[in-house]
Amino acid sequence: VCSSDLSKSNINPRKHWKLLAVAVVVVAGFALALLLTSTRASQAGFVVGCASAALLSRNKRIIIAGILALLPAILLSGFILRDSRKVGFLDSSDNSTTWRMTVYREGLELWTASPRNFLLGVGMDSIQRYSDEWGLFDHGRLPKGHFHSTPLQLAVERGIPALLIWIGFLLVLSRRMFRKCLNLFNESTLTRGLILGLTASLLGFITSGFVHYNLGDSEVATVFYMLMGAGVVLTRDNSK
C-alpha cells in the first residue's frame, strides 16, 4: 500500500515495480480464493481491512486504486454467492442467517437467565455438554457448535469481566495502530506497509468476529496473536 512513495525508500525503482507486481498477483489470488469460498463475513472483513488501509495511507492514488479494485470485487462476490449458494449478501431466507439468528437469541437468553450467568458466564465449553438440558441449538435440531459471534461467545461462557477485557484489548491495539498510521511519514516503506497491513488485519478480524467465533479456531487465533505481537513491537515508543 505504501510503496508509491519511493522518495523515502532505498528500493531500486526497477525492483520496486517487480515487488509491486508480485504483491498485486498475491493479493488478487488471495481475494479470488476468498471469493470462491463464499464466506460472506470473511469477505466483508477483507473489504473493511483493505478499505481502511487505503484510507489510512492518506494517498489519493492509493484510495482511488482501492475503490477501483474493491467495487468489482464486491460485485463479483454477490454474483458468486447467488450462483453457488443461491442467496444474496444479506438474505434473511438463507439457512446460515436463520441459524445465526436462532443461536444469537439462545445465547442472549442463556446469558441473561441469571445474575450469575450474566456476571461469570456458564463456563467454557459448557454449551456443548449441557446443550440438550438447556434446549440450545433449536432443541438439538441444529448441529451443536457455538454462537457464531466472538463477543457473544465470550459473554455467555466467561461473563462480563472476560468480555470487557477482550474489548479493552482490542481498543488498546486499535489505538496504537491508528496513532502509528497517522504518523508514518518518517518511517521506512517496509515499516509503513507492515503497519497498514497489520491495522487492516486487526479491523478485518474484528469485523468478521461479529458473526464468527474467531477464537474458536486455534489456527486463526494463533495467527492473529502473532500479527498483533508484531504490531505491538512496531508501534512501541522507542524514545522512552
Buried (B, 14 or more C-beta within 10 A) or exposed (E): BBBBBEEEBEBEEEEBEEEEEEEEEEBEEEBEEBBEEBBBBBBBBBBBBBBBBBBBBEBEEBBEBBEEBBEEBBEEBBEBBEEEBEBEEEBEEBEBBEBBEBBBEBBBBBBEEEEEBBEBBBBEEBBEEBBEEBEBBEEEEBEEBBBBBBBBBBBBBBBBEBBEEBEEEBEEBBEBBBEBBEEBEEBBBEBBBBBBBBBBBBBBBBBBBBBBBBBBEEEBEEEBEEBBEBBEEBBEEEEE
